Amino acid sequence: MISKKTNIPFVYLVLLLAFIACKKEDITTPLENGQEVWVKTSTGVSQGLNDLHFYNSQVGIIGGDFGTIVKTSDGGNSWSLIASPTNNSFLTAFALSVDMFFVGRLGLYKSNKICTRVSEIGNTSSFGSSIYGVHFSDSLTGVMAKGGTIFTTNDGGVNWTNSYPQYGYANILEYTSDSTFYLSGGRTFDGVAYAEIHKSTDYGNTWSELNLPNELGLSQIMTSSFLSNSTGYVITLNKKVFKTEDGGISWNLVSTLDFIARKVLFVNASTAYLIAGNSIYKSIDSGKNWNLSYNASENTILTDLESNGTTNLFVIDNQGNLYIKQGI
């Protein structure tokens, strides 16, 4: 789900919690069966934004470049800057509650009780490489994908257990419940490409690699979206959309795209959105056909696509902007 970012030294974020007033711009673009309206909002920062996660309809957190963290408590209408002790670019963000969130790249950082700053937990920057995903089912129990390995914790991140050294290149961690996880990805190198998907059904404690059909297995997975423990979609580097309805035991080709997808989100059985470059696309027939929903400016790269648990959709970009769509 996430691209790697290059770190550049910068002045550390000040410890003052800044409330950002956001400027909005209504943008309407044609869709085959009507009009799509996206509201472009500044989060108050100019750094690239990498990962967005909502706890509920109002509370969300974004991790970005150069240690950038911003938080909303009003459904994305305004954003607060959170103090960070590092200039590492955050590749993952996870909100557990109204007053607890996590961001990570080299190390995993946790918010204080009033969400004004973060500090590293578990000395996680001392092992592995980048953190590509994290999920906590409660304040003590967590799963982390870091450096090609799955780690688990039962004490809030103070200590981590190497639960699955899968020795692969999967870096897309997705959970369909607190107990069921999928880890997808793969590699493209020197003309050789492959996909891999790993699955856990016991809170991340044990994992197994799924056997993939050749058509799926011979191209790196770029993004995934699961509607339930059993039903999910993946999109590969060679632009193919695949679907499973039995928890990854079998996969069927749904369609072939004209572009490389960065992130896909199925909001229900028929409706899905994806981002590619500076564009947002929509499908209303379970991924078979895709139509342009919105084009951002040419120098924009859209980086993540999420829902806040309602019918609102959110997209972030590499320039500190948020795009909001009300209704699917």
NORUR-V620151 format. One record per residue. N is the residue number from 1. OMEGA is omega in whole degrees, -180 to 180 (none if undefined). Layout:
n = [N N]
omega = [OMEGA OMEGA]
This chain:
n = [1 2 3 4 5 6 7 8 9 10 11 12 13 14 15 16 17 18 19 20 21 22 23 24 25 26 27 28 29 30 31 32 33 34 35 36 37 38 39 40 41 42 43 44 45 46 47 48 49 50 51 52 53 54 55 56 57 58 59 60 61 62 63 64 65 66 67 68 69 70 71 72 73 74 75 76 77 78 79 80 81 82 83 84 85 86 87 88 89 90 91 92 93 94 95 96 97 98 99 100 101 102 103 104 105 106 107 108 109 110 111 112 113 114 115 116 117 118 119 120 121 122 123 124 125 126 127 128 129 130 131 132 133 134 135 136 137 138 139 140 141 142 143 144 145 146 147 148 149 150 151 152 153 154 155 156 157 158 159 160 161 162 163 164 165 166 167 168 169 170 171 172 173 174 175 176 177 178 179 180 181 182 183 184 185 186 187 188 189 190 191 192 193 194 195 196 197 198 199 200 201 202 203 204 205 206 207 208 209 210 211 212 213 214 215 216 217 218 219 220 221 222 223 224 225 226 227 228 229 230 231 232 233 234 235 236 237 238 239 240 241 242 243 244 245 246 247 248 249 250 251 252 253 254 255 256 257 258 259 260 261 262 263 264 265 266 267 268 269 270 271 272 273 274 275 276 277 278 279 280 281 282 283 284 285 286 287 288 289 290 291 292 293 294 295 296 297 298 299 300 301 302 303 304 305 306 307 308 309 310 311 312 313 314 315 316 317 318 319 320 321 322 323 324 325 326 327 328]
omega = [-160 178 176 -179 178 -178 175 -179 179 177 -176 179 179 -175 179 177 -175 176 -172 173 -170 175 -176 178 178 -179 179 177 -175 171 -174 -176 179 -177 175 179 176 178 -180 -175 174 175 179 176 179 -180 176 178 -171 -175 -178 175 177 172 176 -175 -175 -170 179 -178 177 171 -176 -177 174 178 -177 173 173 -175 174 175 -179 174 176 179 177 -173 177 178 -179 -178 -179 -180 -175 174 175 178 -179 -179 -178 178 -180 178 -179 -178 179 -175 176 176 -178 171 -178 163 176 176 177 -176 -177 -179 171 -171 180 173 177 -180 177 174 -176 176 172 180 -173 179 -177 -180 179 177 -173 172 -179 179 177 177 173 176 172 -174 -178 -169 -176 177 -179 173 -174 173 180 -178 172 176 176 178 176 -179 175 178 177 178 -178 179 175 -175 -176 174 -168 172 179 -177 176 -177 178 -178 179 180 177 172 178 -176 -173 -178 169 176 -173 177 -178 -175 171 -173 177 177 179 -180 175 177 174 175 178 -174 173 177 -178 175 176 -177 175 -175 172 178 -179 172 -175 175 -175 -176 176 -172 -175 174 -177 176 -177 -178 179 176 -179 177 -179 177 -175 -173 -179 -179 170 175 -173 179 177 166 -180 179 179 -179 171 176 -178 176 176 178 178 -178 178 177 -179 -177 174 -176 174 -175 178 -178 176 -179 178 178 172 -178 171 -173 -177 -170 -180 174 172 177 179 -177 179 -173 173 179 -178 172 176 180 174 174 -180 180 -177 179 -180 177 -177 173 172 180 -171 -178 -179 171 177 -167 179 -176 -176 170 176 178 174 176 178 178 -176 175 176 -177 -176 -179 177 -177 176 178 -174 174 178 -179 -178 none]
